[in-house]
Amino acid sequence: MLKLNRDEQLLDYIKQHNLQSYMDTNLFSLSSLYAFDKNEHLIQTDGSSDYLYFLVEGTVMIYSYSSDTQNLCINYSNPVTLLGEASSLWEMTPQSNVKAMTSCICLGISLKQHRHLLQNDIKFLQTICQIVSYRLNSGINLANSLTEPVETRLAKFILKHEKDNIFSYQLTTCAVILNVSYRHLLRTITSFREAKIIEKHKNHYRILDYKALQELSSPVSF
């Protein structure tokens, strides 16, 4: 974690992402910019974070450990995402870890200095209620998705992340997000290739049969 003394860039991020709309308190006066390297943790389950973060650049993974100590990906987030509002803001121990999947930049607010101010900002509390409600629904979606075949999950993932029929997501990251082993993911991709649904190129996969992916992503229930 590296603090960036860039007030002009900080103000640009606040304006670009309309972050002031999250609260009545002047956000610029409370916050600073922080950079995180790939694979560096922003939040860990061994204690509440000293900062509340707005992710403004990069991608993070939110994960916990299953009973067999394997990582269980709960979600992955891109800009703009608020991190730490459900635990660290209230000095509670987080139940999930947040790790940078790429180099990240966050707008951070020191909770040691400003926790009481944030806890008494009505607009901010209303915003948090909306975010927590959304994440509760996301948790239900995660539980449902884990019962789906890997083929279904992968088809959905490809459709969500393809651009102009090109899928170029890093497969190791894809495996973590889909909560499957890398080997199992490769087997599933191979089956898609053998079925002429996708074809492999040097740095990406090209979608050959978009309709087949759509059908796989919505299996018929009997």
Accessible surface in RSA format (square Angstrom, percent):
REM  Atomic radii and reference values for relative SASA: ProtOr
REM  Chains: A
REM  Algorithm: Lee & Richards
REM  Probe-radius: 1.40
REM  Slices: 20
REM RES _ NUM      All-atoms   Total-Side   Main-Chain    Non-polar    All polar
REM                ABS   REL    ABS   REL    ABS   REL    ABS   REL    ABS   REL
RES MET A   1    96.00  49.7  45.91  30.4  50.09 119.3  25.63  21.8  70.38  93.2
RES LEU A   2   118.17  65.8 117.23  83.9   0.94   2.4 118.12  83.0   0.05   0.1
RES LYS A   3   110.93  54.1  94.33  57.9  16.60  39.5  43.83  39.5  67.10  71.5
RES LEU A   4    19.29  10.7  13.67   9.8   5.62  14.1  16.04  11.3   3.25   8.7
RES ASN A   5   132.04  91.1  97.06  93.8  34.98  84.2  36.24  87.2  95.81  92.6
RES ARG A   6   117.87  49.5 109.13  55.6   8.74  20.8  35.84  49.0  82.04  49.7
RES ASP A   7    97.25  68.1  91.26  90.8   5.99  14.2  24.04  56.6  73.21  73.0
RES GLU A   8   141.39  81.2 132.88 100.5   8.51  20.3  53.19 102.9  88.20  72.0
RES GLN A   9    49.64  27.8  46.66  34.1   2.98   7.1  24.86  52.9  24.78  18.8
RES LEU A  10     5.59   3.1   5.59   4.0   0.00   0.0   5.59   3.9   0.00   0.0
RES LEU A  11    66.74  37.2  66.74  47.7   0.00   0.0  66.74  46.9   0.00   0.0
RES ASP A  12    77.03  54.0  73.63  73.3   3.41   8.1  22.36  52.6  54.67  54.5
RES TYR A  13    11.77   5.5  11.77   6.7   0.00   0.0  10.46   7.9   1.31   1.6
RES ILE A  14    10.39   5.9   9.59   7.1   0.80   1.9   9.59   6.9   0.80   2.2
RES LYS A  15   146.04  71.2 120.96  74.2  25.08  59.7  80.83  72.8  65.21  69.5
RES GLN A  16   129.53  72.4  91.77  67.1  37.76  89.9  42.35  90.1  87.18  66.1
RES HIS A  17    42.01  23.0  26.70  18.6  15.31  39.2  21.24  21.9  20.77  24.2
RES ASN A  18    95.24  65.7  92.71  89.6   2.53   6.1  27.89  67.1  67.35  65.1
RES LEU A  19     0.00   0.0   0.00   0.0   0.00   0.0   0.00   0.0   0.00   0.0
RES GLN A  20    63.91  35.7  62.68  45.8   1.23   2.9  53.66 114.2  10.25   7.8
RES SER A  21    48.19  40.7  35.05  46.8  13.14  30.3  29.39  62.6  18.80  26.3
RES TYR A  22    41.57  19.4  40.43  23.0   1.14   3.0  18.44  13.9  23.13  28.5
RES MET A  23     2.33   1.2   0.00   0.0   2.33   5.5   0.00   0.0   2.33   3.1
RES ASP A  24   101.97  71.4  73.93  73.6  28.04  66.3  32.60  76.7  69.37  69.2
RES THR A  25    28.70  20.4  19.60  19.9   9.11  21.7  21.10  28.3   7.61  11.5
RES ASN A  26    85.92  59.3  78.81  76.2   7.11  17.1  26.85  64.6  59.07  57.1
RES LEU A  27     0.00   0.0   0.00   0.0   0.00   0.0   0.00   0.0   0.00   0.0
RES PHE A  28    76.03  38.0  70.56  43.7   5.47  14.2  70.56  42.8   5.47  15.7
RES SER A  29    80.75  68.2  44.85  59.9  35.90  82.7  45.80  97.5  34.95  49.0
RES LEU A  30    18.19  10.1   7.49   5.4  10.70  26.9   8.82   6.2   9.36  25.2
RES SER A  31    10.89   9.2   0.00   0.0  10.89  25.1   0.49   1.0  10.41  14.6
RES SER A  32    26.93  22.8  24.47  32.7   2.46   5.7   5.65  12.0  21.28  29.8
RES LEU A  33     1.17   0.7   0.32   0.2   0.85   2.1   0.32   0.2   0.85   2.3
RES TYR A  34    15.93   7.4  15.93   9.1   0.00   0.0   5.07   3.8  10.86  13.4
RES ALA A  35    25.82  23.7  23.43  36.2   2.39   5.4  23.63  33.3   2.19   5.8
RES PHE A  36     5.94   3.0   2.51   1.6   3.43   8.9   3.57   2.2   2.37   6.8
RES ASP A  37   103.09  72.2 102.53 102.1   0.55   1.3  22.93  54.0  80.15  79.9
RES LYS A  38   106.84  52.1  91.47  56.1  15.37  36.6  55.76  50.2  51.08  54.4
RES ASN A  39    89.81  61.9  76.47  73.9  13.34  32.1  23.24  55.9  66.57  64.3
RES GLU A  40    47.19  27.1  39.37  29.8   7.82  18.6  31.40  60.7  15.79  12.9
RES HIS A  41    54.07  29.6  37.10  25.8  16.97  43.4  26.50  27.3  27.57  32.1
RES LEU A  42    13.12   7.3   0.00   0.0  13.12  33.0   0.83   0.6  12.30  33.1
RES ILE A  43     8.51   4.8   5.21   3.9   3.31   8.0   8.51   6.1   0.00   0.0
RES GLN A  44    79.49  44.4  74.77  54.6   4.72  11.2   6.62  14.1  72.87  55.3
RES THR A  45    49.01  34.9  38.42  39.0  10.58  25.2  16.97  22.8  32.04  48.4
RES ASP A  46   129.56  90.8  88.69  88.3  40.87  96.6  48.82 114.9  80.74  80.5
RES GLY A  47    29.10  35.9   0.00   N/A  29.10  35.9  23.75  65.2   5.35  12.0
RES SER A  48    43.83  37.0  22.77  30.4  21.06  48.5   1.32   2.8  42.51  59.6
RES SER A  49    14.18  12.0   4.04   5.4  10.14  23.4  10.95  23.3   3.23   4.5
RES ASP A  50    69.19  48.5  63.77  63.5   5.42  12.8   9.39  22.1  59.80  59.6
RES TYR A  51    54.56  25.5  54.56  31.0   0.00   0.0  17.87  13.4  36.68  45.2
RES LEU A  52     0.00   0.0   0.00   0.0   0.00   0.0   0.00   0.0   0.00   0.0
RES TYR A  53     4.62   2.2   4.62   2.6   0.00   0.0   0.00   0.0   4.62   5.7
RES PHE A  54     0.21   0.1   0.21   0.1   0.00   0.0   0.21   0.1   0.00   0.0
RES LEU A  55     0.00   0.0   0.00   0.0   0.00   0.0   0.00   0.0   0.00   0.0
RES VAL A  56     4.17   2.7   0.00   0.0   4.17  10.0   0.00   0.0   4.17  11.3
RES GLU A  57    75.52  43.4  74.00  56.0   1.52   3.6  23.14  44.8  52.37  42.8
RES GLY A  58    22.49  27.7   0.00   N/A  22.49  27.7  13.19  36.2   9.30  20.8
RES THR A  59    23.03  16.4  23.03  23.3   0.00   0.0   5.25   7.0  17.78  26.9
RES VAL A  60     0.00   0.0   0.00   0.0   0.00   0.0   0.00   0.0   0.00   0.0
RES MET A  61     2.48   1.3   2.48   1.6   0.00   0.0   2.48   2.1   0.00   0.0
RES ILE A  62    22.96  13.1  22.96  17.1   0.00   0.0  22.96  16.5   0.00   0.0
RES TYR A  63     6.83   3.2   6.83   3.9   0.00   0.0   0.14   0.1   6.69   8.3
RES SER A  64    22.80  19.3  21.99  29.3   0.82   1.9  14.28  30.4   8.52  11.9
RES TYR A  65   128.45  60.0 102.36  58.2  26.09  67.9  69.56  52.3  58.89  72.6
RES SER A  66    40.52  34.2  26.66  35.6  13.87  31.9  32.53  69.3   7.99  11.2
RES SER A  67   124.62 105.3  78.91 105.3  45.71 105.3  60.51 128.8  64.12  89.8
RES ASP A  68    90.28  63.2  73.61  73.3  16.68  39.4  44.77 105.4  45.51  45.4
RES THR A  69   105.59  75.1  92.94  94.2  12.65  30.2  72.38  97.2  33.21  50.2
RES GLN A  70   113.30  63.4 111.52  81.5   1.78   4.2  31.58  67.2  81.72  62.0
RES ASN A  71    68.61  47.3  45.97  44.4  22.64  54.5  11.34  27.3  57.28  55.4
RES LEU A  72    49.84  27.8  49.81  35.6   0.03   0.1  49.84  35.0   0.00   0.0
RES CYS A  73     2.38   1.8   1.52   1.7   0.86   2.0   0.00   0.0   2.38   2.6
RES ILE A  74    59.17  33.7  46.85  34.9  12.32  29.7  47.08  33.9  12.08  32.8
RES ASN A  75    47.08  32.5  42.86  41.4   4.22  10.2   9.92  23.9  37.16  35.9
RES TYR A  76    32.67  15.3  22.44  12.8  10.23  26.6  20.39  15.3  12.28  15.1
RES SER A  77    11.07   9.4   6.90   9.2   4.17   9.6   5.55  11.8   5.53   7.7
RES ASN A  78    71.79  49.5  63.57  61.4   8.23  19.8  21.08  50.7  50.71  49.0
RES PRO A  79    57.19  41.7  27.32  24.9  29.87 108.6  27.46  22.7  29.73 184.7
RES VAL A  80    46.40  30.5  21.88  19.8  24.52  59.1  21.88  19.0  24.52  66.5
RES THR A  81    19.54  13.9  15.85  16.1   3.69   8.8  11.74  15.8   7.79  11.8
RES LEU A  82     3.69   2.1   0.07   0.0   3.63   9.1   0.07   0.0   3.63   9.8
RES LEU A  83     3.04   1.7   2.53   1.8   0.50   1.3   3.04   2.1   0.00   0.0
RES GLY A  84     9.42  11.6   0.00   N/A   9.42  11.6   3.33   9.1   6.09  13.6
RES GLU A  85     0.99   0.6   0.96   0.7   0.02   0.1   0.05   0.1   0.94   0.8
RES ALA A  86    60.35  55.5  42.70  65.9  17.66  40.2  46.59  65.6  13.77  36.5
RES SER A  87    17.34  14.6  17.34  23.1   0.00   0.0   9.67  20.6   7.67  10.7
RES SER A  88     0.00   0.0   0.00   0.0   0.00   0.0   0.00   0.0   0.00   0.0
RES LEU A  89     0.00   0.0   0.00   0.0   0.00   0.0   0.00   0.0   0.00   0.0
RES TRP A  90   101.45  40.7  84.36  40.8  17.08  40.1  77.24  41.2  24.21  39.3
RES GLU A  91   121.12  69.5  94.29  71.3  26.84  63.9  18.23  35.3 102.90  84.0
RES MET A  92   110.03  57.0 104.84  69.4   5.19  12.3  90.96  77.3  19.07  25.3
RES THR A  93    75.37  53.6  64.75  65.6  10.62  25.3  31.32  42.1  44.05  66.6
RES PRO A  94     6.58   4.8   4.33   4.0   2.24   8.2   4.97   4.1   1.61  10.0
RES GLN A  95   150.85  84.4 131.61  96.2  19.24  45.8  63.86 135.9  86.99  66.0
RES SER A  96    25.55  21.6  22.03  29.4   3.52   8.1  10.03  21.4  15.52  21.7
RES ASN A  97     4.73   3.3   4.73   4.6   0.00   0.0   0.00   0.0   4.73   4.6
RES VAL A  98     8.80   5.8   8.80   8.0   0.00   0.0   8.80   7.6   0.00   0.0
RES LYS A  99    40.07  19.5  40.07  24.6   0.00   0.0   3.91   3.5  36.16  38.5
RES ALA A 100     0.00   0.0   0.00   0.0   0.00   0.0   0.00   0.0   0.00   0.0
RES MET A 101    24.30  12.6  18.07  12.0   6.22  14.8  18.43  15.7   5.86   7.8
RES THR A 102    57.98  41.2  56.17  56.9   1.81   4.3  57.37  77.1   0.60   0.9
RES SER A 103    81.76  69.1  68.39  91.3  13.38  30.8  39.06  83.2  42.70  59.8
RES CYS A 104     2.45   1.9   0.00   0.0   2.45   5.8   0.55   1.4   1.90   2.1
RES ILE A 105    26.34  15.0  26.34  19.6   0.00   0.0  26.34  19.0   0.00   0.0
RES CYS A 106     0.00   0.0   0.00   0.0   0.00   0.0   0.00   0.0   0.00   0.0
RES LEU A 107     0.00   0.0   0.00   0.0   0.00   0.0   0.00   0.0   0.00   0.0
RES GLY A 108     1.63   2.0   0.00   N/A   1.63   2.0   0.00   0.0   1.63   3.7
RES ILE A 109     0.00   0.0   0.00   0.0   0.00   0.0   0.00   0.0   0.00   0.0
RES SER A 110    19.74  16.7  17.71  23.6   2.02   4.7  10.40  22.1   9.34  13.1
RES LEU A 111     0.28   0.2   0.07   0.0   0.21   0.5   0.07   0.0   0.21   0.6
RES LYS A 112   161.64  78.9 126.49  77.6  35.15  83.7  79.35  71.4  82.29  87.7
RES GLN A 113   137.93  77.1 102.12  74.6  35.81  85.3  35.26  75.1 102.66  77.9
RES HIS A 114    35.90  19.6  35.33  24.6   0.58   1.5  25.10  25.9  10.81  12.6
RES ARG A 115    41.21  17.3  39.93  20.4   1.28   3.0  17.61  24.1  23.60  14.3
RES HIS A 116   140.95  77.0 137.81  95.8   3.15   8.0  95.91  98.8  45.05  52.4
RES LEU A 117    80.34  44.7  76.54  54.8   3.80   9.5  77.90  54.7   2.44   6.6
RES LEU A 118     0.00   0.0   0.00   0.0   0.00   0.0   0.00   0.0   0.00   0.0
RES GLN A 119    49.04  27.4  38.61  28.2  10.43  24.8   6.66  14.2  42.38  32.1
RES ASN A 120    89.14  61.5  66.70  64.5  22.44  54.0  24.99  60.1  64.16  62.0
RES ASP A 121     8.90   6.2   1.62   1.6   7.27  17.2   8.63  20.3   0.27   0.3
RES ILE A 122   113.02  64.3 110.64  82.4   2.38   5.7 110.64  79.7   2.38   6.5
RES LYS A 123    79.43  38.8  78.42  48.1   1.02   2.4  40.69  36.6  38.74  41.3
RES PHE A 124     0.00   0.0   0.00   0.0   0.00   0.0   0.00   0.0   0.00   0.0
RES LEU A 125    45.71  25.5  44.72  32.0   1.00   2.5  44.97  31.6   0.75   2.0
RES GLN A 126   111.16  62.2 106.82  78.1   4.34  10.3  39.64  84.4  71.52  54.2
RES THR A 127    21.97  15.6  21.09  21.4   0.88   2.1  12.53  16.8   9.44  14.3
RES ILE A 128    11.70   6.7  11.70   8.7   0.00   0.0  11.70   8.4   0.00   0.0
RES CYS A 129    83.07  62.8  77.12  86.0   5.95  14.0  27.67  70.1  55.40  59.7
RES GLN A 130   134.33  75.1 123.34  90.1  10.99  26.2  43.36  92.3  90.97  69.0
RES ILE A 131    30.59  17.4  28.12  20.9   2.47   5.9  30.59  22.0   0.00   0.0
RES VAL A 132    50.60  33.3  49.99  45.3   0.60   1.5  50.45  43.8   0.15   0.4
RES SER A 133    61.62  52.1  59.09  78.9   2.53   5.8  30.46  64.9  31.16  43.6
RES TYR A 134   145.82  68.1 141.53  80.5   4.28  11.1 101.06  75.9  44.75  55.2
RES ARG A 135    68.79  28.9  60.57  30.9   8.22  19.6  36.79  50.3  32.00  19.4
RES LEU A 136   121.74  67.8 115.72  82.8   6.03  15.1 118.37  83.1   3.38   9.1
RES ASN A 137    87.65  60.4  86.72  83.8   0.93   2.3  19.05  45.9  68.60  66.3
RES SER A 138    26.83  22.7  21.72  29.0   5.11  11.8  16.83  35.8  10.01  14.0
RES GLY A 139    32.66  40.3   0.00   N/A  32.66  40.3  25.85  70.9   6.81  15.3
RES ILE A 140   104.78  59.6 101.39  75.5   3.39   8.2 104.54  75.3   0.24   0.7
RES ASN A 141    93.43  64.4  88.69  85.7   4.74  11.4  24.83  59.8  68.60  66.3
RES LEU A 142    34.46  19.2  29.63  21.2   4.83  12.2  33.92  23.8   0.54   1.5
RES ALA A 143    60.27  55.4  49.31  76.1  10.96  24.9  54.51  76.8   5.76  15.2
RES ASN A 144    87.01  60.0  83.70  80.9   3.32   8.0  25.43  61.2  61.58  59.5
RES SER A 145    30.71  26.0  29.71  39.7   1.00   2.3  23.79  50.6   6.92   9.7
RES LEU A 146    67.29  37.5  46.45  33.2  20.84  52.4  46.45  32.6  20.84  56.1
RES THR A 147   116.75  83.0  81.79  82.9  34.97  83.3  73.04  98.1  43.71  66.1
RES GLU A 148    42.16  24.2  36.24  27.4   5.91  14.1  15.86  30.7  26.30  21.5
RES PRO A 149    75.44  55.0  62.85  57.3  12.59  45.8  75.12  62.0   0.32   2.0
RES VAL A 150    13.04   8.6  10.71   9.7   2.33   5.6  10.71   9.3   2.33   6.3
RES GLU A 151    68.20  39.2  68.20  51.6   0.00   0.0  23.83  46.1  44.37  36.2
RES THR A 152     4.26   3.0   4.26   4.3   0.00   0.0   0.00   0.0   4.26   6.4
RES ARG A 153    29.40  12.3  26.70  13.6   2.69   6.4  10.18  13.9  19.21  11.6
RES LEU A 154     0.05   0.0   0.05   0.0   0.00   0.0   0.05   0.0   0.00   0.0
RES ALA A 155     0.00   0.0   0.00   0.0   0.00   0.0   0.00   0.0   0.00   0.0
RES LYS A 156    89.43  43.6  83.29  51.1   6.14  14.6  56.53  50.9  32.90  35.0
RES PHE A 157    10.33   5.2   7.13   4.4   3.20   8.3  10.28   6.2   0.06   0.2
RES ILE A 158     1.18   0.7   1.18   0.9   0.00   0.0   1.18   0.9   0.00   0.0
RES LEU A 159    37.13  20.7  24.16  17.3  12.97  32.6  24.38  17.1  12.75  34.3
RES LYS A 160   151.13  73.7 117.47  72.1  33.66  80.1  83.04  74.7  68.09  72.5
RES HIS A 161    49.32  27.0  26.76  18.6  22.56  57.7  17.40  17.9  31.92  37.1
RES GLU A 162    39.84  22.9  23.49  17.8  16.35  38.9   0.00   0.0  39.84  32.5
RES LYS A 163   159.60  77.9 153.70  94.3   5.90  14.1  99.54  89.6  60.06  64.0
RES ASP A 164   120.74  84.6  94.87  94.4  25.88  61.2  39.00  91.8  81.74  81.5
RES ASN A 165    63.54  43.8  62.56  60.5   0.98   2.4   1.54   3.7  62.00  59.9
RES ILE A 166    40.69  23.2  38.01  28.3   2.68   6.5  38.01  27.4   2.68   7.3
RES PHE A 167     2.22   1.1   2.13   1.3   0.09   0.2   2.13   1.3   0.09   0.2
RES SER A 168    77.37  65.4  50.69  67.7  26.68  61.4  18.27  38.9  59.10  82.8
RES TYR A 169    57.74  27.0  41.88  23.8  15.85  41.3  40.34  30.3  17.40  21.4
RES GLN A 170   101.30  56.6  87.51  64.0  13.80  32.8  42.52  90.5  58.78  44.6
RES LEU A 171    27.65  15.4  24.14  17.3   3.51   8.8  24.14  17.0   3.51   9.4
RES THR A 172    68.27  48.6  65.00  65.9   3.27   7.8  60.70  81.5   7.56  11.4
RES THR A 173    17.87  12.7  16.17  16.4   1.70   4.1   7.83  10.5  10.04  15.2
RES CYS A 174     0.00   0.0   0.00   0.0   0.00   0.0   0.00   0.0   0.00   0.0
RES ALA A 175     4.23   3.9   4.23   6.5   0.00   0.0   4.23   6.0   0.00   0.0
RES VAL A 176    52.78  34.7  45.62  41.3   7.15  17.2  51.72  44.9   1.05   2.9
RES ILE A 177    17.59  10.0   7.91   5.9   9.68  23.3   7.91   5.7   9.68  26.3
RES LEU A 178    14.70   8.2  12.19   8.7   2.51   6.3  14.27  10.0   0.44   1.2
RES ASN A 179    36.74  25.3   7.31   7.1  29.43  70.9  13.48  32.4  23.26  22.5
RES VAL A 180    22.78  15.0   4.10   3.7  18.68  45.0  13.52  11.7   9.26  25.1
RES SER A 181    66.90  56.5  50.48  67.4  16.42  37.8  51.77 110.2  15.13  21.2
RES TYR A 182    99.85  46.6  93.68  53.3   6.17  16.1  64.61  48.6  35.24  43.4
RES ARG A 183   178.70  75.0 175.18  89.3   3.52   8.4  52.12  71.2 126.58  76.7
RES HIS A 184    64.38  35.2  64.38  44.8   0.00   0.0  31.84  32.8  32.54  37.9
RES LEU A 185     0.00   0.0   0.00   0.0   0.00   0.0   0.00   0.0   0.00   0.0
RES LEU A 186    65.86  36.7  64.90  46.4   0.96   2.4  65.09  45.7   0.77   2.1
RES ARG A 187   138.32  58.1 128.42  65.5   9.90  23.6  71.66  97.9  66.66  40.4
RES THR A 188     4.61   3.3   1.41   1.4   3.20   7.6   3.17   4.3   1.44   2.2
RES ILE A 189     4.88   2.8   4.88   3.6   0.00   0.0   4.88   3.5   0.00   0.0
RES THR A 190    59.29  42.2  59.29  60.1   0.00   0.0  38.94  52.3  20.35  30.8
RES SER A 191    48.53  41.0  42.25  56.4   6.28  14.5  41.02  87.3   7.52  10.5
RES PHE A 192     4.94   2.5   4.88   3.0   0.06   0.2   4.94   3.0   0.00   0.0
RES ARG A 193    97.37  40.9  90.63  46.2   6.74  16.1  11.52  15.7  85.86  52.0
RES GLU A 194   132.00  75.8 104.19  78.8  27.81  66.2  48.18  93.2  83.82  68.4
RES ALA A 195    61.78  56.8  32.84  50.7  28.94  65.8  44.16  62.2  17.62  46.7
RES LYS A 196   147.74  72.1 143.61  88.1   4.13   9.8  88.25  79.4  59.49  63.4
RES ILE A 197    13.58   7.7  13.58  10.1   0.00   0.0  13.58   9.8   0.00   0.0
RES ILE A 198     2.92   1.7   1.46   1.1   1.46   3.5   1.46   1.1   1.46   4.0
RES GLU A 199    64.71  37.1  62.49  47.3   2.22   5.3  19.22  37.2  45.49  37.1
RES LYS A 200   108.35  52.9  82.55  50.6  25.80  61.4  56.72  51.1  51.63  55.0
RES HIS A 201    68.31  37.3  59.27  41.2   9.03  23.1  45.19  46.6  23.12  26.9
RES LYS A 202   188.57  92.0 154.32  94.7  34.26  81.6 107.23  96.5  81.35  86.7
RES ASN A 203   116.75  80.5  93.69  90.5  23.06  55.5  36.10  86.9  80.65  77.9
RES HIS A 204    49.59  27.1  43.78  30.4   5.80  14.8  35.69  36.8  13.90  16.2
RES TYR A 205    17.27   8.1  17.27   9.8   0.00   0.0  10.83   8.1   6.44   7.9
RES ARG A 206    93.33  39.2  93.33  47.6   0.00   0.0  18.82  25.7  74.51  45.2
RES ILE A 207    10.21   5.8   0.80   0.6   9.40  22.7   0.80   0.6   9.40  25.5
RES LEU A 208    84.91  47.3  48.36  34.6  36.54  91.9  51.75  36.3  33.16  89.2
RES ASP A 209    56.57  39.6  53.46  53.2   3.11   7.3  10.10  23.8  46.46  46.3
RES TYR A 210    85.06  39.7  79.62  45.3   5.44  14.2  54.73  41.1  30.32  37.4
RES LYS A 211   141.93  69.2 139.16  85.4   2.78   6.6  82.41  74.2  59.53  63.4
RES ALA A 212    19.16  17.6  16.40  25.3   2.76   6.3  18.20  25.6   0.97   2.6
RES LEU A 213     0.00   0.0   0.00   0.0   0.00   0.0   0.00   0.0   0.00   0.0
RES GLN A 214    89.70  50.2  85.93  62.8   3.77   9.0  21.87  46.6  67.82  51.4
RES GLU A 215   104.43  60.0  91.73  69.4  12.70  30.2  46.03  89.0  58.40  47.7
RES LEU A 216    56.00  31.2  52.35  37.5   3.65   9.2  55.33  38.9   0.67   1.8
RES SER A 217    13.28  11.2  10.76  14.4   2.52   5.8   2.96   6.3  10.32  14.5
RES SER A 218    79.54  67.2  62.83  83.9  16.71  38.5  40.30  85.8  39.24  55.0
RES PRO A 219    73.80  53.8  54.27  49.5  19.52  71.0  59.92  49.5  13.88  86.2
RES VAL A 220   117.40  77.3  92.77  84.0  24.63  59.4  97.69  84.9  19.71  53.4
RES SER A 221   106.70  90.2  75.85 101.2  30.85  71.1  47.69 101.5  59.01  82.7
RES PHE A 222   231.98 116.1 151.90  94.1  80.08 208.4 187.56 113.7  44.42 127.1
END  Absolute sums over single chains surface
CHAIN  1 A    12432.6      10426.6       2005.9       6529.8       5902.8
END  Absolute sums over all chains
TOTAL         12432.6      10426.6       2005.9       6529.8       5902.8
